Amino acid sequence: MSIEKTPSRVTEKMIDARSAPSDSIGTIAWLRTNLFAGPINTLFTLFACYLIYLLIVPSLQWALIDANWSGTTRADCTGEGACWVFISARLDQFIYGFYPEELTWRVDIVFAIFAALVAWLAIPNMPVKGLVAIATLAVFPFIAFFLLHGGSFGLEVVGTHEWGGLMLTLVLAVVGIVAALPMGILLAMGRRSDMPIVKSICVVFIEFWRGVPLITVLFMASVMLPLFVPGEVNLDKLVRALIGITLFQSAYMAEVVRGGLQAIPNGQTEAGVALGLGYWRNMGLIVLPQALKLMIPGIVNTFIALFKDTSLVLIIGLFDLLAIVQAGLADPKWLGYSIEGYAFVALIFWVFCFSMSRYSQYLERLLHTGHKKR
Amino acid sequence: MTHPASRPPAKVKPPFWRDPAKRALIFQLLMLGGVFGVLALIVSNTLTNLESRGITTGFAFLDNTAGFGILQSLIDYSEQSTYGDTFIVGLLNTLLISALGVIAATVIGFVMGVARLSPNWLISKLAAVYIEIFRNIPLLLQIFFWYFAVLRALPSPRGSLSLGEAIFLNVRGLYVPAPIAGAGFSVVLAVFVLAIVASGVFIYWNRQRQAQTGQRLPAGWISLGIIIGVPLLVFVVMGMPLTWELPELKGFNFRGGITVVPEFLALWVALSVYTAAFIAEIVRSGIEAVPHGQTEVSRALSLTNSMTLRLVVVPQALRVIIPPLTSQYLNLIKNSSLATAIGYPDLVSVFAGTTLNQTGQAIEVIAMTMLVYLTISLLVSMFMNWFNARMALVER
């Protein structure tokens, strides 16, 4: 058997693969498909560039390049750009409100504990999350109250009228959400109940608060609430706002919880009943632990909404972050720096809200893996 | 040895606290009693408090003279008008800002939502930046920004920014020409209304005809022609009975034309821009919710791009878009109450603000205000339920 000779027309050597045409790979291809695919697309790109040139370039120039960063009085603001001196000169007030300067360490400790707890809960795979969550919801509010308000353990009392700034904003949002959560759970359970009277009471309660604007709720809390309680009880302005916010928020929370409860298959409850569990143990041991996990993105979204809505307390005369900056703008020493003030508040709110919304989107993706229908 | 359980158990009636039906009844009665108890406590406290403060209850105050002026009113209002009139003025102003806000927010939101899905990278990223910036900043801050930082920084009337000597913008507001209807303009309006009705009839007829013969006239263009062309023809025939009154600088201020107060402008811009950011996200997710296979199938059926969009994608996307969209509209209506922070005379600002402070009738005023918003919410959710029932997929 002889080995056939390779015909001469077949090359024995492999030809190296040629590289792809330069216009189908790399930057140029990306530019072609994403920015210059056809005349209309090119027109859009030019339009977008014009918009950037018109809006974003001058804003950056004003806020960063031409800005004045250092100094203590408005005389230090000489340039064309933003005067961030206004912010740095009043930063303490924007964060702590009228809290006595020598006591602000107490606020710092509360901030630190809160940040640590939230970080613990937010990072996946941390141990004893359940305990930490209970501590955050049940223990931390009391520690925070004792530290912020004082009056025991030898701490000096700082009345709520001295609270303000970012600290007050956080207090309003966190208390609002923590107090609204248990109420929301109860309301949602009531709304899904078989008992007609319980169900209708819960539906009316939820729909009432969801149907009115928060401003009218705050107005009601500040004007009507003092009429509702016996004459000798004197409710603090902050407490009144908190009651209003909590009632308002609990209705929204109830809808989030209801969504979570509805996502748990009926078989779970039925299995619990078959095991002889009563309603409360069935809820507490089987349904809620599963539902709460699903509700976290919804709760975070509600928290974002509430966090932005806390700025409304300005209207009933509390000095949250926005209100205190607004008040600072009226200071004759710093007239004319409203854009800087608003930009600062906007940046703080934006950083909080944007990171929370990104976190909630991340959680949604994380939680969706096992539960997606398709 | 017999096991005791093998015998049939004796019929023992469970005690009433073990009977679910009775237990539910008792629980509900207790809850009802609790709710009524709290309400009764509140009412009795309130009555005592009101008595000790010397406030009379009831709605008689609505007939008293208000005695304060209102910045902007859609009806005739003067300081001699009653508190009841302030309610109407505030309500109309709320409805006005809500209606215009809904329109502007929808337009901006749809444009931004589609831009977010644009194949052009820059356009899509710019839309994303817009959405992420404006929906993560409190609305109140945005209102303040537009009002105090932008509109309050405009030049005085003498240095107004102007567009073609007809539209002027200055620190006192926006001045636009006012249309003045001459004799016969009502005929044009009547023809316009008739044309709308006629085009509706035409579209109906066209559908019937398509169902019977399979042929279809370009309904969109023809009805547009009927609605715009016919009234325009009548308008020209009647001798153009419409003149414009231009705003003119007289002394220190503008006279004539329509004045849009800066409070209104700031609130309108802020509400539309804020809500539009949410609407853009809704539109984006609605369009993305239509499976890609749908587009491919319509390509395979050789539908044109615009037909694919009009007949396949949009109807399915709308089903996803409309429910959250209505709740955004509701939010916008409720958020319009932030007007009170900059003094635009909406319901909360005028009625729950000034009127409440002057009369001290907190309960009546807040109840009336809340009732208005509740009614609007209820109407909108009724519409939404109706719409959902109509649009729901008919499962086969």
Chai-1 contact restraints between the chains, C-beta under 6 A:
chainA,res_idxA,chainB,res_idxB,connection_type,confidence,min_distance_angstrom,max_distance_angstrom,comment,restraint_id
A,N34,B,W121,contact,1.0,0.0,6.0,A-B,restraint_1
A,L35,B,W121,contact,1.0,0.0,6.0,A-B,restraint_2
A,N41,B,N120,contact,1.0,0.0,6.0,A-B,restraint_3
A,F44,B,N120,contact,1.0,0.0,6.0,A-B,restraint_4
A,F44,B,I123,contact,1.0,0.0,6.0,A-B,restraint_5
A,T45,B,L122,contact,1.0,0.0,6.0,A-B,restraint_6
A,A48,B,L122,contact,1.0,0.0,6.0,A-B,restraint_7
A,A48,B,I123,contact,1.0,0.0,6.0,A-B,restraint_8
A,A48,B,L126,contact,1.0,0.0,6.0,A-B,restraint_9
A,M195,B,A24,contact,1.0,0.0,6.0,A-B,restraint_10
A,M195,B,Q28,contact,1.0,0.0,6.0,A-B,restraint_11
A,I197,B,Q28,contact,1.0,0.0,6.0,A-B,restraint_12
A,I197,B,L32,contact,1.0,0.0,6.0,A-B,restraint_13
A,V198,B,Q28,contact,1.0,0.0,6.0,A-B,restraint_14
A,V198,B,M31,contact,1.0,0.0,6.0,A-B,restraint_15
A,G211,B,L374,contact,1.0,0.0,6.0,A-B,restraint_16
A,G211,B,S377,contact,1.0,0.0,6.0,A-B,restraint_17
A,V212,B,M370,contact,1.0,0.0,6.0,A-B,restraint_18
A,V212,B,Y373,contact,1.0,0.0,6.0,A-B,restraint_19
A,P213,B,K334,contact,1.0,0.0,6.0,A-B,restraint_20
A,P213,B,S337,contact,1.0,0.0,6.0,A-B,restraint_21
A,P213,B,Y373,contact,1.0,0.0,6.0,A-B,restraint_22
A,I215,B,S337,contact,1.0,0.0,6.0,A-B,restraint_23
A,I215,B,V348,contact,1.0,0.0,6.0,A-B,restraint_24
A,T216,B,T369,contact,1.0,0.0,6.0,A-B,restraint_25
A,T216,B,M370,contact,1.0,0.0,6.0,A-B,restraint_26
A,F219,B,A352,contact,1.0,0.0,6.0,A-B,restraint_27
A,M220,B,I366,contact,1.0,0.0,6.0,A-B,restraint_28
A,V223,B,A362,contact,1.0,0.0,6.0,A-B,restraint_29
A,M224,B,A362,contact,1.0,0.0,6.0,A-B,restraint_30
A,M224,B,I366,contact,1.0,0.0,6.0,A-B,restraint_31
A,L227,B,T46,contact,1.0,0.0,6.0,A-B,restraint_32
A,L227,B,N49,contact,1.0,0.0,6.0,A-B,restraint_33
A,F228,B,I42,contact,1.0,0.0,6.0,A-B,restraint_34
A,F228,B,N45,contact,1.0,0.0,6.0,A-B,restraint_35
A,F228,B,T46,contact,1.0,0.0,6.0,A-B,restraint_36
A,P230,B,N45,contact,1.0,0.0,6.0,A-B,restraint_37
A,G231,B,N49,contact,1.0,0.0,6.0,A-B,restraint_38
A,K308,B,P138,contact,1.0,0.0,6.0,A-B,restraint_39
A,S311,B,P138,contact,1.0,0.0,6.0,A-B,restraint_40
A,S311,B,L140,contact,1.0,0.0,6.0,A-B,restraint_41
A,I315,B,A341,contact,1.0,0.0,6.0,A-B,restraint_42
A,L322,B,L141,contact,1.0,0.0,6.0,A-B,restraint_43
A,S338,B,F148,contact,1.0,0.0,6.0,A-B,restraint_44
A,S338,B,A149,contact,1.0,0.0,6.0,A-B,restraint_45
A,I339,B,A149,contact,1.0,0.0,6.0,A-B,restraint_46
A,Y342,B,F145,contact,1.0,0.0,6.0,A-B,restraint_47
A,Y342,B,A149,contact,1.0,0.0,6.0,A-B,restraint_48
A,V345,B,L141,contact,1.0,0.0,6.0,A-B,restraint_49
A,A346,B,I137,contact,1.0,0.0,6.0,A-B,restraint_50
A,A346,B,L141,contact,1.0,0.0,6.0,A-B,restraint_51
A,F349,B,I137,contact,1.0,0.0,6.0,A-B,restraint_52
A,F349,B,P138,contact,1.0,0.0,6.0,A-B,restraint_53
A,W350,B,N136,contact,1.0,0.0,6.0,A-B,restraint_54
A,W350,B,I137,contact,1.0,0.0,6.0,A-B,restraint_55
A,C353,B,N136,contact,1.0,0.0,6.0,A-B,restraint_56
A,F354,B,N136,contact,1.0,0.0,6.0,A-B,restraint_57
